[in-house]
Amino acid sequence: MTVLIFLASLLGAMAIGMPIAIALLACGVALMLWLGVFDAQIVAQNLVGGADNYTLMAVPFFILAGELMNAGGLSRRIIGLAAALLGHRRGGLGYVAVAASVVMASISGSAVADTAALAAILVPMMRASGYRLDRACGLIAAGGVIAPVIPPSIGFVVFGVAAGVSITRLFIAGIVPGLLMAAALLVAWRIVARDEPVARAERASWGEIGRAFLDSLWALALPVVILGGMKAGAFTPTEAAVVAAVYAFLVGLLVYRELKLEHIRPALLGAIHTSAAVMFLVGAAMVSAWLITIADIPGEVARAFGGLAQQPILLMAAMMLLVFVVGTALDFIPTVLILTPVLMPLVKSAGIDPVYFGVLFIMNNAIGLLTPPVGTVLNVVCAVANISMDRVVRGVMPFLIAQTVVLALLVLFPALVTAPARFFYGR
């Protein structure tokens, strides 16, 4: 009955149009009333305490780094290098989109920011070159959702805080799965792009490639600084976020000289608005998380899964299916915050590596950004490209299937995540 109260209050609040954060608070209050432990002071303490976390300071700085990266010309230079290397192939701009997605993901960690930047630059180029617009937009959207998996990832920061898992280890463990997602997109694009009625662009000369590489070198150095610094112990994930923001600011202002004073205020406001929404969500989710623990909802969920606790692969498959279904109706951060306190006790009791679970959990939620009716990344592409949602949904299907296949392979073969992660962080 407690689970029913939890779901009915949460979904009911969302159904009448409440924002997700307010719905989470309403859900927490409903559980309090049901359990007979209502106390407004506890609600306030958990709301403030949830957001009062040093590690969460990484979120606004990574968001700001993404805003400054786009305004300062870093994104455009990354795409320019990818175009010089791959633009001459059949369907070359598709390969450019995937390659640029990987590099940009290793800088900003935000699917929405990366997708918006990629779509703004590549959609006009692909439209002018004669690519099918729905397919091009679908590929760009699918490339954008690599960002929450390849470090630095805002999703890993939020999950790490909510689950008490090392964020540095999550970052390192996400590298190979993120690259596998990109490889799946390349294969899918190679298959579907065979009938693209576009002529091949001329191959760039070695001189043009060299100039593009030198022009983008400062942008390419940022992920090396972030990951290298964390792996060497020079700074924490929070400090890495600050380094990323300062680096993007200085490069855009002093090196590329595209970041003007009039760009700084919109970048700061964009980061503030997004960060405020995320922090409020985190605080509200901590109220629900506390009540979820008090009400023993994880225990009820564990009993519902029954004997699967003795079959880790089947249990992971069942949890991933649950996350996938929930991800079609909820956005990325709310899904992470709602399901983490419910599923983590089950993960620990089954002996599943929390880092491995976290990587697949975030990957699954990232894929959820491509699934209607919510599909946040799809909405971003629709707005930038001025294309209808139904066309983008048709265009994204081959790439959505490809990334879901990668997720299934990682469920069946955990060593694809755990072995590289242990190699990089030592055990």
N, C-alpha and C positions, 0 to 999 in steps of 0.2 A: 504493500500500500504506500510505503514511503517513496518508492521509485515512481509510482503513479502520481503522487503529489508533486514531486520534483519535476517530472515531465509536463504535467498539466499546467502547473504555474508558469514554467518557463515558456512553453509553446503558446499558452494562452496569452501571456503578456506580449509576445512577439506578434501574435495574430491580430491584436488590436492596434498594432502600429508602434509599440514602445521601442525605443532604441535598445540595442542588445545589452548595453551596460545597465540601463534601468531595469530591463527584464531580468537580468541576473540578480539585482538587488531585490526585486519583487519575489523572485524564486527563493532567495535566502530568507526573506521575511515569512513567506508562506511555510517553509520548512520549520522555522522557529515556532510559529503559531501551532503547527501540527504537533510538534514535539513538546509544546508547553514551556518553552525556554526563551520567549521573546524578551529581548533587552536591547533598546536602541543604542546603548553605549557600546555593546559588543559589535553591532553593525558598523558604527562609526570607527571603532578601533581597527577592525579588520579592513575597512575601506581605506583608511589612511595607511595602515601598516602594509597593505598589499603593494602599494605603489612606493612606499618608503624603503627602497632597496638599492644599494649602491650599484649592483650589477646591471639593474635596469636602466641606469644612466647611459648605457651603451646604445639603447634604442634611439633616443633623439639625435645622438651624434652620428650614428650610421645613416639615419634618415637625412640629416643635414649634409653629410658627405655626398649622398646621392643627388641632392638638389644642386649642390655646388659643382659636382662633376658634370651635370647636364648643362648648367649655365656657363661653366668655364671652358667648354670645348673638349673635355676629355672624352666624352661619349662619341663625338663626331670623329675624332682621330682614331679611336679604336675601330669604328666601322670603316674608316678609310683604309686602314691597314688590312683588315679582312677582305675588303673589296680588291685591293691590289694583289693579294695572294690567291683569291678564289673566284674573283668576278668573271674570269674567262671561261669557266666550266659551264656545261649545259645546266641551266637552272642556277647559275652562279650566285645570284643575289640571295637565293635560299640558303646556300652554304654560308654566305656572308652573314646572314641573320643568325644562324646557329653559332658560328664562331664568335661573333660579337656578343651574343647572349652570354656565353661562357665567361668571356673576359670581363664584361660589365657586371656579371653576377659576383665575380671575385672582388668587386670594389664596393658595391652599394648594399647588397643583401636584400633589396626590396623588389618584389616582382612587379608591383605597380609602377614604380619609378623606372625600372629597366624597360618594361613594355612600352611605356609612354615615350621614352627616348628613342627606342628602336623604331616604333611605328611612325613617329614624327619624321624620321630621316629616311627610312627604307620604304615605307608605303608609297610615297610619291615616286621614288625611283622605280619600284616594281610596277606601279601602274603605268608609268611612261614607257617602260620596256615591254609591256604587253602581257605581263603575268596575270593569271586568274586572280582577281582581287580577294575572293573569299578564301582561296587556298593560301595566298600570301599572308593574309591577316591571321589565319589559323596557325601558320607556322610561327609567326612573330609572337603570338600569344603563348604558344607552347614553349618557345624559347625563353620567354619572360619568366615562366614558373621554375626555371632552373635556379633562379636567384635565391630562394629560401633554402636550397639544399647545399650549394657550394658556398663555403665561408668567404666573407663574414655574413652570417645569416641572422636577421632579426628574429626569425622563427625559432632558431636554436637558442637565442638569448632568452626569449620568453619561456620556452619549454624548460630550459635548464634551470631557471629560477623557480618555476612552478613545480618541477619534479625533483629538484635538488641534485641535478646531474652536472658533471663538469662541462662547462661550455667550451673550453679549449678542446677537450676530447670530442665533443660533438662536432666542432668545426673541422677537426682533422678527419674524423670518420665520414664526413659528408663529401669529401673530395671525390672519391672514386664513384659513389652512386650518382653524383651530379654529372660527372663525365660520361657515365653510362646512359644517363638521360639524354645528353647531347648526342651520343653515338646513335641512339635509337632514332632521334629526330633526323639525323643525317641519312640513315638507312631508309626511313619512311619517305623523306623528301626525294631521295634518289629514285624510289619506286614511282611516286605520284608525279614527279616532274618530267617524266619521259615524254609526256604529251604536251608540255608547255610550249606554246607557239611563239617562242622568242629566239632571236638570233644570239649567238655567243658574242660576248664582248671581246675586244682585243686583249691578248695577254699583256700584262704590264711588264715593262722592261725591268731588268735587275736594278737599274738606277732609280726607277719609280718606286720599286719595292723598298729599296734602301732608304729613300727619302721618306716614304710613308712610315717605315719602322722608326727612323730617327725622330720623326714628328710625333709619334705616339709613345716614345720611350718613357717619358715622364708618367704617362697614364698607366703603362704596363708595369711600372715599378711599384705602384701602390699596393697591389695584392702581395707582392714579394715582401714589402715592408711590413704589412699587417701580419701575414702568416709567419714570416721569419721571426719577427719580434716576439710573437706569442710562443712559438716553439722554442725559442732561445731563452724564454723567461724574462725578456726585457720589459714587457708590459702585459697587463691583464687584458681580457676582452674589452672592458670598459675603457681602459687607457688606449687600446688599439682603435676604438671608435673615435676618440678625441684626436689621435694622430691622423686618422683617415680624413676627418673633417678639416683639420688645419692644413694637411698636405694638399687636399683638393682646392682649398681656398688659395694657398700660396701659388700653386701651379697655374690655376686659372687666372690669377691676378698678375703675377710677376713673370711667368714663363710664357704662357700662351697669350696673355693679355686680352682675353675675351671676356673675363669677368669684370664687369663695370660696377661702379658704386650703385647704380640704379637696379642692378640684378640682386644685390645682397639682401635688401629688404624683402622682396618676394620669396627668396630662398629661405630666409629665416622664418617668415610667416608660414610658408608651406610646411617646414619642419615642425614648427610649434603646433599647428593645427593637427597634423598627423600624430605627433607625439602625445598631445593632450588626450586624443581619442584612445590611443593605445594604453596610456597610463590609467585612464578612468576605467577602461575595460579590465585591466589587470586588478585594480583595487576592488571593483565590483565582483570579479570572479573569485577573489580571495574570501569574500563573505560567503559565497555559495560553497567554496571548497571547504571552509571550516564546518559548515552545516552538513556537507556531504560526508565528512569524516564522523561527525557526531551521530548522524543518522545511520551510519554503517551501510551506506549505499554501495561502496565497493564490495562489502561482504555479500550483499544480495546479488550483485552482478557476478561475483565469483561463483556463487551457488547456481546461478542461471547457466553459466558456461559448463558447470559440472565437471565431467571427466576430462575435459580438454586441458585442464591444468597439468595433466601427466603427458600431454602431447604438445610440446612447444610449437612445432610447426603448424599444427592444426589450430592451436590457440592464436598464434600470430595471424593466420589466415582469417580466422573469425573476427579478430579485432580490426584488422585492416578493412574487412568488408563493412564492419560497423562504421568505421571512420569515413570510408568512401561514401556511404549512404548519407551520413550526417553532413559531410562536406558539400553535398548538392544543395543543402538548404541553409547552411550557415557559412559565414565568411571565415577566413583563415584563422585570425587571432581568437575569435570567440570559440571556435571548435577546439583549438589547442587548450584554452583555459578551462573549458567545460569538461573535456574528456580526460585531461591529464590526471586530476585527482581521482577520477573513477577507475582508470585503467592501470595506473602505476602500481597499486598494491597487488593487483593480479599478476602483473609482469614480474614483480619481485618474488612472489610466492611460487611462480612457475620456474624460477631460476633463469629467466631470460635476461641477457645483458641489457641494462637500461640504456646504454649508449646506442646499441644496435636498434632497440625499440624506438628510441628517440629519432634516429635518422629516418627510419621507415615511416614513423608517425608524421614527421614534418613533410617528407616526400608526398605522402598520401594527401595531406592537407593542401600541399602546393598544387597537386593534380586537381584537387577540388576547386581551385580557382578557375579551371577550364570547364566546369560542369554547370549547365544551366539548372535551375532558373537564376541562381545568384551569380556565379561566374564573374567575379570582380574584374579579372584580367580581360575577359571577353568584352565587358562593358567599356574598358579603357580603349581597346582596339576599335570598337565601334565608334566611340566618340572622336578619336583621332582621325580615323579613315573615313568617317561619314558613311558607314555601311550598316545595313540592318543586322540585328542579332541572329536571325534565322540563317542568313548567309554565312556568318562567321561560324556558327555551330556546325554547319555542314563542312566548312573548310577545315575546322580543327579536328574532326573525328579521326582521320588517319594518325594524327600525331598524339591525340589523347590515347588511342589504342596502343601505340608504340610505347608510351611512357607507362601505361598500366601493365604492359608485358614486363617491362623492367622491374616494376614493383613486385610483380608475382615471382620473378626469378630471384629477387633478393629475399623474399619470404621462404622460398624453397631451398635456397643456398645461402645461409647466413654468413658463411665464410667470405663471400664477396664483399661484405662490409667489415666484418670483424678482423679478417687477416690483414688487409692493408692498414686498418686503423692501429692494430697492435704493432705493425712494422714501423709506423711513423711515430707513435708515442711510446714505444719501447717495450710494452708488454700487453 
